[in-house]
Amino acid sequence: QACFIGFLLLLPSNQLRTLHHLSKLSVVSFATIIIVLAMCIGVLLFDPHPACGAQLPALDLMGVFNALSGFIFAFSGQKIFLEMQAEMTEPTEFPKALHAAFPVLFLAYLLVSLAAYGRCGDHTPSYLLDVLPAGPLARCASILMLVHMAVSYTIANQVLARAMLLLSGCTKGLEPGPAGRLIWFAQTSAQALLSIVLSNAIPLFDDFVSVIGGLLSTQFSFVFPAGLFLLFARTGPGVGKAMMVSCAIVIVIGVVFTVVGTVSNVQRIAADSKTGGAPFACNLVS
């Protein structure tokens, strides 16, 4: 029932066919995550007894790569930067947006990490919202997170749908009119149903995030861009040796993270499936 309700909630926003139409929703999404982070940090700093988690397991090599996969996923937004830039009125202004966004993103992650670990130590919860006491505050934060994740999903779904239609040659789905909207509806709905299957096939959400980070985000966000840059640098204007070496290092590190990170994440899924429920099982998370 929850999956069906989620599918229905996403149907209206999934019909927006350009990132320009999603710009206002993105502002709402940013506001919701800022409010949630402020609520969690407030509890960590001012609540005398915040709800910390269980003792964290001993850190090993596989655990390090598993955690780093999560960080890679968090900083992998550049996968759709070109799509964003393509729809800007002044595409040359896009670097200014990056120079403003990435420091804010880094400081937000740093502040949350310091607050959580500084207060809870080895009992830092794996899910930040667990520090909120059960009741109206936790429910409010959950609703805000629902809005944030719905917008984030809509953006990714829109970019993927457009790419799939272009690759398949079915560009009519991008044209105005009833026929185009019907094709777009079918494409986005099929992707939503596939997302439901994948999200329920992996017992815990953080496992799913780590798998994406290790297997896909590393390549799409780091390996492929660096590789393509080196490829086009051969025929383009002169590029400094420092940049060439940096790209080569990024590719090597990215490949290592892809292999080792994916292996560690698969091992973690196998372990969590024994205690966190089987695929497609109903698990109460709060």
C-alpha positions as CSV (number, residue, x, y, z in Angstrom):
1,Q,0.0,0.0,0.0
2,A,2.8,2.4,0.9
3,C,4.5,1.9,-2.5
4,F,1.2,2.4,-4.3
5,I,0.5,5.6,-2.4
6,G,4.0,6.8,-3.2
7,F,3.5,6.0,-6.9
8,L,0.3,8.1,-6.9
9,L,2.0,11.0,-5.1
10,L,4.8,11.2,-7.6
11,L,2.5,11.0,-10.7
12,P,1.8,14.7,-11.0
13,S,5.4,15.9,-10.6
14,N,6.6,13.2,-12.9
15,Q,4.7,14.8,-15.8
16,L,6.9,17.9,-15.7
17,R,9.1,17.4,-18.7
18,T,11.8,20.0,-18.2
19,L,14.1,20.9,-15.4
20,H,13.0,24.5,-15.7
21,H,9.5,23.4,-14.6
22,L,11.1,21.8,-11.5
23,S,13.1,24.9,-10.4
24,K,10.5,26.0,-7.9
25,L,10.1,22.5,-6.5
26,S,13.9,22.4,-6.1
27,V,13.8,25.5,-3.8
28,V,11.1,23.8,-1.7
29,S,13.3,20.6,-1.5
30,F,16.3,22.7,-0.4
31,A,14.2,24.4,2.3
32,T,12.9,21.1,3.7
33,I,16.3,19.5,4.1
34,I,17.7,22.6,5.7
35,I,14.8,22.6,8.2
36,V,15.3,18.9,9.0
37,L,19.0,19.4,9.5
38,A,18.4,22.3,11.8
39,M,15.9,20.2,13.8
40,C,18.4,17.3,14.2
41,I,21.4,19.5,15.1
42,G,19.2,21.4,17.6
43,V,18.3,18.1,19.3
44,L,22.0,17.0,19.3
45,L,23.2,20.3,20.8
46,F,20.5,21.2,23.3
47,D,18.7,17.9,24.3
48,P,20.4,16.6,27.4
49,H,19.7,13.0,26.4
50,P,19.5,12.7,22.5
51,A,18.5,9.4,21.1
52,C,21.8,8.0,20.0
53,G,22.1,4.6,18.3
54,A,23.7,1.3,19.2
55,Q,27.4,0.8,19.5
56,L,29.1,1.1,16.0
57,P,30.9,-2.1,14.8
58,A,34.7,-2.2,14.6
59,L,35.9,-0.5,11.5
60,D,37.6,-2.7,8.9
61,L,38.8,-2.2,5.3
62,M,35.5,-3.2,3.8
63,G,33.7,-0.9,6.2
64,V,35.8,2.0,5.1
65,F,35.0,1.4,1.4
66,N,31.4,1.0,2.3
67,A,31.3,4.3,4.1
68,L,33.2,6.1,1.3
69,S,30.6,4.8,-1.2
70,G,28.0,6.7,0.7
71,F,30.1,9.9,0.5
72,I,30.6,9.4,-3.2
73,F,26.8,9.1,-3.6
74,A,26.3,12.3,-1.6
75,F,28.7,14.3,-3.9
76,S,27.6,12.7,-7.2
77,G,25.2,15.4,-8.3
78,Q,27.4,16.2,-11.2
79,K,25.8,13.4,-13.2
80,I,23.1,15.8,-14.3
81,F,25.1,19.0,-14.3
82,L,25.1,19.1,-18.1
83,E,21.3,18.7,-18.3
84,M,21.0,21.6,-15.8
85,Q,23.4,23.8,-17.7
86,A,21.7,23.1,-21.1
87,E,18.4,24.5,-19.8
88,M,19.9,27.7,-18.3
89,T,19.2,31.0,-20.0
90,E,22.9,31.9,-19.5
91,P,24.8,28.6,-19.5
92,T,28.1,30.4,-19.0
93,E,26.9,31.4,-15.5
94,F,26.7,27.8,-14.3
95,P,30.2,27.6,-12.7
96,K,29.1,30.4,-10.4
97,A,26.3,28.2,-9.1
98,L,28.8,25.4,-8.5
99,H,31.2,27.6,-6.7
100,A,28.3,28.6,-4.4
101,A,26.7,25.2,-4.0
102,F,29.6,22.9,-3.3
103,P,31.0,24.9,-0.3
104,V,27.5,25.0,1.2
105,L,27.1,21.2,0.7
106,F,30.5,20.5,2.2
107,L,29.9,22.7,5.2
108,A,26.5,21.1,5.8
109,Y,27.9,17.6,5.8
110,L,30.8,18.6,8.0
111,L,28.6,20.4,10.5
112,V,26.1,17.5,10.8
113,S,29.0,14.9,11.1
114,L,30.7,16.9,13.8
115,A,27.5,17.5,15.8
116,A,26.4,13.9,15.6
117,Y,29.8,12.3,16.4
118,G,30.7,14.9,18.9
119,R,27.5,14.2,20.9
120,C,27.0,10.5,20.3
121,G,30.6,9.2,19.6
122,D,30.6,5.5,18.8
123,H,26.8,5.4,19.3
124,T,26.2,7.8,16.3
125,P,23.0,6.6,14.5
126,S,23.3,5.5,10.9
127,Y,20.1,7.4,10.1
128,L,20.3,11.0,11.4
129,L,16.6,11.4,12.0
130,D,16.9,8.7,14.7
131,V,18.2,11.3,17.1
132,L,14.8,13.0,17.1
133,P,12.5,11.9,19.9
134,A,9.3,10.0,18.9
135,G,6.4,12.3,18.6
136,P,5.3,15.4,16.6
137,L,8.9,16.5,16.0
138,A,9.9,13.2,14.4
139,R,6.7,13.1,12.3
140,C,7.2,16.6,11.1
141,A,10.8,15.8,10.0
142,S,9.6,12.7,8.3
143,I,7.0,14.6,6.3
144,L,9.6,17.2,5.3
145,M,12.0,14.4,4.2
146,L,9.2,12.9,2.2
147,V,8.8,16.1,0.3
148,H,12.6,16.4,-0.2
149,M,13.0,12.8,-1.5
150,A,10.0,13.2,-3.8
151,V,11.5,16.2,-5.5
152,S,14.9,14.6,-5.7
153,Y,13.4,11.5,-7.3
154,T,11.4,13.6,-9.7
155,I,14.5,15.4,-10.9
156,A,16.4,12.1,-11.5
157,N,13.4,10.5,-13.1
158,Q,12.9,13.4,-15.5
159,V,16.5,13.4,-16.6
160,L,16.5,9.6,-17.1
161,A,13.2,9.6,-19.0
162,R,14.4,12.3,-21.4
163,A,17.6,10.3,-22.0
164,M,15.8,7.0,-22.6
165,L,13.4,8.6,-25.1
166,L,16.3,10.2,-26.9
167,L,18.3,7.0,-27.0
168,S,15.3,5.0,-28.2
169,G,14.5,7.5,-30.9
170,C,11.1,8.1,-29.5
171,T,11.4,11.8,-29.4
172,K,7.7,12.3,-29.8
173,G,7.5,11.9,-26.1
174,L,9.3,15.2,-25.7
175,E,6.9,17.0,-28.1
176,P,3.9,19.0,-26.9
177,G,0.4,17.6,-27.4
178,P,-1.6,14.6,-26.0
179,A,0.5,12.0,-27.8
180,G,3.8,13.3,-26.4
181,R,2.4,13.5,-22.9
182,L,1.0,10.0,-23.1
183,I,4.4,8.6,-24.1
184,W,6.1,10.6,-21.3
185,F,3.5,9.3,-18.8
186,A,4.2,5.7,-19.9
187,Q,8.0,6.1,-19.7
188,T,8.0,7.8,-16.3
189,S,5.5,5.4,-14.9
190,A,7.5,2.4,-16.0
191,Q,10.6,3.9,-14.4
192,A,8.6,4.5,-11.2
193,L,7.5,0.8,-11.1
194,L,11.0,-0.4,-11.7
195,S,12.2,1.8,-8.8
196,I,9.6,0.2,-6.5
197,V,10.9,-3.3,-7.4
198,L,14.6,-2.3,-6.9
199,S,13.9,-0.4,-3.6
200,N,12.0,-3.4,-2.1
201,A,14.5,-6.0,-3.4
202,I,17.3,-4.6,-1.1
203,P,16.3,-4.9,2.6
204,L,17.7,-1.6,4.0
205,F,17.9,1.8,2.3
206,D,21.4,2.7,3.3
207,D,22.5,-0.6,1.6
208,F,20.8,0.6,-1.6
209,V,22.6,4.0,-1.4
210,S,26.0,2.4,-0.9
211,V,25.5,0.0,-3.8
212,I,24.6,2.9,-6.1
213,G,27.6,4.9,-4.8
214,G,30.0,2.1,-5.3
215,L,28.8,0.6,-8.5
216,L,27.4,3.5,-10.5
217,S,28.0,6.9,-9.0
218,T,31.8,6.4,-8.9
219,Q,31.9,5.7,-12.6
220,F,29.3,8.3,-13.8
221,S,30.6,11.1,-11.6
222,F,34.4,10.6,-11.6
223,V,35.7,7.8,-13.9
224,F,33.7,8.7,-17.1
225,P,34.1,12.5,-16.9
226,A,37.9,12.2,-16.3
227,G,38.2,9.6,-19.1
228,L,36.2,11.7,-21.6
229,F,38.3,14.8,-20.7
230,L,41.5,12.9,-21.5
231,L,40.0,11.6,-24.7
232,F,38.9,15.1,-26.0
233,A,42.1,16.8,-24.7
234,R,44.0,15.0,-27.4
235,T,42.3,17.0,-30.1
236,G,41.3,20.1,-28.2
237,P,43.3,23.0,-26.9
238,G,46.4,22.4,-24.9
239,V,45.9,21.0,-21.4
240,G,48.5,21.2,-18.6
241,K,50.3,18.1,-17.5
242,A,49.0,18.6,-13.9
243,M,45.4,18.3,-15.2
244,M,46.2,15.2,-17.2
245,V,47.9,13.5,-14.2
246,S,45.0,14.5,-12.0
247,C,42.5,12.9,-14.3
248,A,44.5,9.7,-14.5
249,I,44.7,9.5,-10.7
250,V,40.9,10.0,-10.5
251,I,40.3,7.2,-13.0
252,V,42.6,4.8,-11.1
253,I,41.0,5.6,-7.7
254,G,37.5,5.4,-9.2
255,V,38.1,2.0,-10.6
256,V,39.5,0.7,-7.3
257,F,36.5,2.2,-5.4
258,T,34.1,0.6,-8.0
259,V,35.5,-2.9,-7.5
260,V,36.2,-2.9,-3.8
261,G,33.2,-0.8,-2.8
262,T,30.8,-2.9,-4.7
263,V,32.2,-6.1,-3.2
264,S,31.9,-4.7,0.3
265,N,28.4,-3.5,-0.3
266,V,27.3,-6.9,-1.6
267,Q,28.8,-8.5,1.5
268,R,26.9,-6.0,3.7
269,I,23.6,-6.7,2.0
270,A,24.1,-10.4,2.5
271,A,24.8,-9.8,6.2
272,D,21.9,-7.4,6.7
273,S,19.4,-9.7,5.0
274,K,19.8,-12.1,7.9
275,T,18.8,-9.5,10.5
276,G,17.0,-6.7,8.6
277,G,14.5,-8.8,6.8
278,A,14.3,-10.6,3.5
279,P,13.8,-8.8,0.1
280,F,10.2,-7.6,-0.3
281,A,9.5,-8.1,3.4
282,C,7.7,-5.6,5.4
283,N,10.1,-4.0,7.9
284,L,9.1,-1.3,10.5
285,V,11.9,1.3,10.4
286,S,10.5,3.7,13.1
